[in-house]
C-alpha cells in the first residue's frame, strides 16, 4: 500500500511538472521564432506581405510605425484595389476609440468613472437583477468588469430601415450574434470578474448621447476624429457609403453585403489604415495629444482585469504583452462574422505600432499583429496565447497519457512475484 501511495504521488508530481512546462512554453514562446530578425523592418514587412498573399481571400492594408513615424506599409486585394485610405469596417476595434470619447467627457467633468452609470441614463434603465445595478460604473463598463452577461456580438441589419433604436437594442437586440438572446443585463456581481460585453459599449454609446446632447456619430467626429486628423473615420453609415467602403470578403472568396448597425460603439466603426496610424502616433511617449491628457491616457492603460495571471484589459484597450519597459503593448482587435478581422497595437515607450485591416480571413490581422508583438518584444501576445491554447492542451493531455503509460509499464516490470507460502 505504501509503495502504491509513493508511486501515485510521484506520477502526480511528474504530471504537475509537465503541466507547468507546457504552460511556460505557451506563455514564454518557447519554440517560437520571430518571422524576421529583430530590428529588420523591411524583412518583417516582406514576411508579413508573403503571409497575407498566401492566406487572404480578400483585401488587407498594413501600416508599420516606428518611433512614432510610419516606416512602411503594403496593401493587398483579391477584389477592387485598396490603398492606405481605403475605408474598412473594423468591428470591435471601434470600442477603443469609443473609450476615448467617454474619457473626453470624464476630462470635461461631465462623467465620473466610478459613479453608477444609471445616473447618466434617462432613456433606458437596467432590467431587474438579483445583483446591485448601482455598482455598474462607467469604469467597469469600459473594462468589461461590470457583471454583464450578454456576450454580444451583433450581426447587423440588411437595410437602414430595419435598425432598432438604441433603447430597443439594449432591451433585446434583434441582431444578436448566434447563441445570444440579445438582452443586456447584470448577470453577476459587478466588479467580481472580467466578461467581455458588447452590450456594455452600447450602454456607453447611449451615455455619450445623453451627456453630450449630440448623436454618437457627431460627438465622436467633433471631439475625437477631427482633432486627431482622422478625416476618413466615421460611425456614420451613410457617410461611409459616400466615402466608399472596401469590399468585405469571406475566407472562401465570396463577398459579404454591407450591414447596418444600431450598436455603433460596439461593432461598427469605419476607418482607414492611415487614419488609425495617426491615432497610434499620438500615443507615442512625448507626442502631443490633442484629445486626451496624461491622466486619461494613464487610466486607459492601467490594468483593470486579469486572466490566468496575466493583466489583459485597461479602459477600452486590451493589454497584449509587457513591453519590457514597465508598461504594455496595448490596442484592440475586431472581428465580425466570416469576413472582417482587424488589429492595432502600440508600444508607447518606443512609439512602435502596427495597423492591420483585413477581410477574407477570420484571424489574419490578429495573427500578423501577434507576430509583430513577438518580433518587437520577445513576449507572446495574449491573443496568440489563446490561439495556441488548444494545441497546448492537446500536447498536455498526450504527455499525461505517456507518463501514465510509462508508469504502468514500469510498475508491471518491477512488480515482485508473490510468495507461495
C-alpha positions, 0 to 999 in steps of 0.5 A, spaced: 500 500 500 505 504 501 509 503 495 502 504 491 501 511 495 509 513 493 508 511 486 501 515 485 504 521 488 510 521 484 506 520 477 502 526 480 508 530 481 511 528 474 504 530 471 504 537 475 511 538 472 509 537 465 503 541 466 507 547 468 512 546 462 507 546 457 504 552 460 511 556 460 512 554 453 505 557 451 506 563 455 514 564 454 514 562 446 518 557 447 519 554 440 517 560 437 521 564 432 520 571 430 518 571 422 524 576 421 530 578 425 529 583 430 530 590 428 529 588 420 523 592 418 523 591 411 524 583 412 518 583 417 514 587 412 516 582 406 514 576 411 508 579 413 506 581 405 508 573 403 503 571 409 497 575 407 498 573 399 498 566 401 492 566 406 487 572 404 481 571 400 480 578 400 483 585 401 488 587 407 492 594 408 498 594 413 501 600 416 508 599 420 510 605 425 516 606 428 518 611 433 512 614 432 513 615 424 510 610 419 516 606 416 512 602 411 506 599 409 503 594 403 496 593 401 493 587 398 486 585 394 483 579 391 477 584 389 477 592 387 484 595 389 485 598 396 490 603 398 492 606 405 485 610 405 481 605 403 475 605 408 474 598 412 469 596 417 473 594 423 468 591 428 470 591 435 476 595 434 471 601 434 470 600 442 477 603 443 476 609 440 469 609 443 473 609 450 476 615 448 470 619 447 467 617 454 474 619 457 473 626 453 467 627 457 470 624 464 476 630 462 470 635 461 467 633 468 461 631 465 462 623 467 465 620 473 468 613 472 466 610 478 459 613 479 453 608 477 452 609 470 444 609 471 445 616 473 447 618 466 441 614 463 434 617 462 432 613 456 433 606 458 434 603 465 437 596 467 432 590 467 431 587 474 437 583 477 438 579 483 445 583 483 446 591 485 445 595 478 448 601 482 455 598 482 455 598 474 460 604 473 462 607 467 469 604 469 467 597 469 463 598 463 469 600 459 473 594 462 468 589 461 468 588 469 461 590 470 457 583 471 454 583 464 452 577 461 450 578 454 456 576 450 454 580 444 456 580 438 451 583 433 450 581 426 447 587 423 441 589 419 440 588 411 437 595 410 437 602 414 430 601 415 430 595 419 435 598 425 432 598 432 433 604 436 438 604 441 433 603 447 430 597 443 437 594 442 439 594 449 432 591 451 433 585 446 437 586 440 434 583 434 441 582 431 444 578 436 450 574 434 448 566 434 447 563 441 445 570 444 438 572 446 440 579 445 438 582 452 443 586 456 443 585 463 447 584 470 448 577 470 453 577 476 456 581 481 459 587 478 466 588 479 467 580 481 470 578 474 472 580 467 466 578 461 467 581 455 460 585 453 458 588 447 452 590 450 456 594 455 459 599 449 452 600 447 450 602 454 456 607 453 454 609 446 447 611 449 451 615 455 455 619 450 448 621 447 445 623 453 451 627 456 453 630 450 446 632 447 449 630 440 448 623 436 454 618 437 456 619 430 457 627 431 460 627 438 465 622 436 467 626 429 467 633 433 471 631 439 475 625 437 476 624 429 477 631 427 482 633 432 486 627 431 486 628 423 482 622 422 478 625 416 476 618 413 473 615 420 466 615 421 460 611 425 456 614 420 453 609 415 451 613 410 457 617 410 461 611 409 457 609 403 459 616 400 466 615 402 466 608 399 467 602 403 472 596 401 469 590 399 468 585 405 470 578 403 469 571 406 475 566 407 472 562 401 472 568 396 465 570 396 463 577 398 459 579 404 453 585 403 454 591 407 450 591 414 447 596 418 448 597 425 444 600 431 450 598 436 455 603 433 460 603 439 460 596 439 461 593 432 461 598 427 466 603 426 469 605 419 476 607 418 482 607 414 489 604 415 492 611 415 487 614 419 488 609 425 496 610 424 495 617 426 491 615 432 497 610 434 502 616 433 499 620 438 500 615 443 507 615 442 511 617 449 512 625 448 507 626 442 502 631 443 495 629 444 490 633 442 484 629 445 486 626 451 491 628 457 496 624 461 491 622 466 486 619 461 491 616 457 494 613 464 487 610 466 486 607 459 492 603 460 492 601 467 490 594 468 483 593 470 482 585 469 486 579 469 486 572 466 490 566 468 495 571 471 496 575 466 493 583 466 489 583 459 484 589 459 485 597 461 479 602 459 477 600 452 484 597 450 486 590 451 493 589 454 497 584 449 504 583 452 509 587 457 513 591 453 519 590 457 519 597 459 514 597 465 508 598 461 504 594 455 503 593 448 496 595 448 490 596 442 484 592 440 482 587 435 475 586 431 472 581 428 465 580 425 462 574 422 466 570 416 469 576 413 472 582 417 478 581 422 482 587 424 488 589 429 492 595 432 497 595 437 502 600 440 508 600 444 508 607 447 515 607 450 518 606 443 512 609 439 512 602 435 505 600 432 502 596 427 495 597 423 492 591 420 485 591 416 483 585 413 477 581 410 477 574 407 480 571 413 477 570 420 484 571 424 489 574 419 490 581 422 490 578 429 495 573 427 500 578 423 499 583 429 501 577 434 507 576 430 509 583 430 508 583 438 513 577 438 518 580 433 518 587 437 518 584 444 520 577 445 513 576 449 507 572 446 501 576 445 495 574 449 491 573 443 496 568 440 496 565 447 489 563 446 490 561 439 495 556 441 491 554 447 488 548 444 494 545 441 497 546 448 492 542 451 492 537 446 500 536 447 498 536 455 493 531 455 498 526 450 504 527 455 499 525 461 497 519 457 505 517 456 507 518 463 501 514 465 503 509 460 510 509 462 508 508 469 504 502 468 509 499 464 514 500 469 510 498 475 508 491 471 516 490 470 518 491 477 512 488 480 515 482 485 512 475 484 508 473 490 510 468 495 507 461 495 507 460 502 
